[in-house]
Amino acid sequence: IPDTPTNEIIAMATVSGKLIGFSRDRMYFIQKEGGGGAAFMRIVEIHEGYGTLTAKTVGAIGSSVYFLTNRGLKTVTTQGKRLTTSLLQTGRMF
């Protein structure tokens, strides 16, 4: 169970078979565990302080998810590694 159960997931993206959920200030891995009648959803918080603005500001490209925050464009990989991506910093388009 996430530390903040009332934190609403507003966007989701699937990348490389993994589901990543976004709230306004956190990211989560969402996985189905078990099988048959005993299956349940496991939600694991992967980053606090980084979320997305709206449901329309998340997109999966390749093995990364790009999302827009109030601090700029960010990236998270399927391993949960967060990367900072800024068009102004890199000087190039992705």
C-alpha positions as a Markdown table, in Angstrom:
| # | Residue | x | y | z |
|---|---|---|---|---|
| 1 | Ile | 0.0 | 0.0 | 0.0 |
| 2 | Pro | 1.4 | 3.4 | -0.9 |
| 3 | Asp | 2.4 | 5.7 | 2.0 |
| 4 | Thr | -0.4 | 8.1 | 0.9 |
| 5 | Pro | -3.4 | 6.0 | 0.0 |
| 6 | Thr | -5.4 | 9.0 | -0.9 |
| 7 | Asn | -2.9 | 10.2 | -3.5 |
| 8 | Glu | -4.8 | 9.9 | -6.8 |
| 9 | Ile | -3.1 | 8.3 | -9.8 |
| 10 | Ile | -4.0 | 10.7 | -12.7 |
| 11 | Ala | -2.0 | 9.1 | -15.5 |
| 12 | Met | -0.6 | 5.7 | -16.5 |
| 13 | Ala | 1.8 | 4.6 | -19.1 |
| 14 | Thr | 2.9 | 1.1 | -20.2 |
| 15 | Val | 6.5 | 0.6 | -21.3 |
| 16 | Ser | 8.2 | -2.8 | -21.9 |
| 17 | Gly | 5.4 | -4.6 | -20.2 |
| 18 | Lys | 5.4 | -2.5 | -17.0 |
| 19 | Leu | 2.7 | -0.1 | -15.9 |
| 20 | Ile | 3.8 | 3.1 | -14.3 |
| 21 | Gly | 1.3 | 5.3 | -12.6 |
| 22 | Phe | 1.6 | 9.0 | -11.9 |
| 23 | Ser | 0.0 | 11.3 | -9.4 |
| 24 | Arg | 0.8 | 15.0 | -9.1 |
| 25 | Asp | 3.8 | 14.4 | -6.9 |
| 26 | Arg | 4.7 | 10.7 | -7.1 |
| 27 | Met | 5.3 | 7.7 | -9.4 |
| 28 | Tyr | 4.4 | 4.1 | -8.9 |
| 29 | Phe | 5.0 | 0.7 | -10.4 |
| 30 | Ile | 1.7 | -1.1 | -10.7 |
| 31 | Gln | 1.8 | -4.9 | -11.0 |
| 32 | Lys | -0.6 | -7.8 | -10.9 |
| 33 | Glu | 0.6 | -10.5 | -8.5 |
| 34 | Gly | -0.7 | -14.0 | -8.0 |
| 35 | Gly | -3.2 | -15.7 | -10.3 |
| 36 | Gly | -6.7 | -17.1 | -10.5 |
| 37 | Gly | -9.0 | -16.0 | -7.7 |
| 38 | Ala | -6.1 | -14.9 | -5.5 |
| 39 | Ala | -4.8 | -12.2 | -7.8 |
| 40 | Phe | -4.2 | -8.7 | -6.4 |
| 41 | Met | -2.6 | -5.4 | -7.5 |
| 42 | Arg | 0.7 | -4.4 | -6.0 |
| 43 | Ile | 1.5 | -0.7 | -6.0 |
| 44 | Val | 5.1 | 0.3 | -5.3 |
| 45 | Glu | 6.1 | 3.9 | -4.9 |
| 46 | Ile | 9.3 | 4.6 | -7.0 |
| 47 | His | 9.7 | 8.3 | -6.7 |
| 48 | Glu | 8.4 | 11.0 | -4.4 |
| 49 | Gly | 8.5 | 14.6 | -5.5 |
| 50 | Tyr | 8.1 | 13.9 | -9.2 |
| 51 | Gly | 4.7 | 13.5 | -10.7 |
| 52 | Thr | 2.9 | 14.9 | -13.7 |
| 53 | Leu | 0.6 | 17.8 | -14.4 |
| 54 | Thr | -2.3 | 16.1 | -16.1 |
| 55 | Ala | -3.3 | 12.8 | -17.7 |
| 56 | Lys | -2.3 | 14.2 | -21.1 |
| 57 | Thr | 1.3 | 15.0 | -20.1 |
| 58 | Val | 2.7 | 11.4 | -20.1 |
| 59 | Gly | 3.9 | 9.4 | -23.0 |
| 60 | Ala | 5.9 | 6.2 | -23.6 |
| 61 | Ile | 8.7 | 6.2 | -26.2 |
| 62 | Gly | 11.0 | 3.2 | -26.5 |
| 63 | Ser | 11.9 | 1.9 | -23.0 |
| 64 | Ser | 11.3 | 5.3 | -21.3 |
| 65 | Val | 8.3 | 7.3 | -20.2 |
| 66 | Tyr | 8.5 | 11.1 | -20.7 |
| 67 | Phe | 6.4 | 13.3 | -18.4 |
| 68 | Leu | 5.9 | 17.0 | -17.9 |
| 69 | Thr | 6.3 | 18.5 | -14.4 |
| 70 | Asn | 6.1 | 22.0 | -13.2 |
| 71 | Arg | 10.0 | 21.8 | -13.4 |
| 72 | Gly | 10.2 | 20.7 | -17.0 |
| 73 | Leu | 10.3 | 17.5 | -19.0 |
| 74 | Lys | 11.5 | 14.4 | -17.2 |
| 75 | Thr | 12.1 | 10.7 | -18.0 |
| 76 | Val | 11.7 | 7.5 | -16.1 |
| 77 | Thr | 13.0 | 4.1 | -17.3 |
| 78 | Thr | 11.5 | 0.7 | -16.8 |
| 79 | Gln | 13.9 | 0.1 | -13.9 |
| 80 | Gly | 12.5 | 3.2 | -12.2 |
| 81 | Lys | 15.6 | 5.3 | -12.9 |
| 82 | Arg | 14.6 | 8.9 | -13.2 |
| 83 | Leu | 16.5 | 11.1 | -15.7 |
| 84 | Thr | 16.3 | 14.8 | -16.2 |
| 85 | Thr | 15.5 | 15.7 | -19.8 |
| 86 | Ser | 15.4 | 19.3 | -20.9 |
| 87 | Leu | 15.4 | 20.6 | -24.5 |
| 88 | Leu | 17.1 | 23.7 | -23.2 |
| 89 | Gln | 19.9 | 21.7 | -21.4 |
| 90 | Thr | 20.6 | 19.3 | -24.2 |
| 91 | Gly | 20.0 | 21.7 | -27.1 |
| 92 | Arg | 18.4 | 19.0 | -29.2 |
| 93 | Met | 15.1 | 17.4 | -29.8 |
| 94 | Phe | 14.5 | 13.8 | -28.7 |
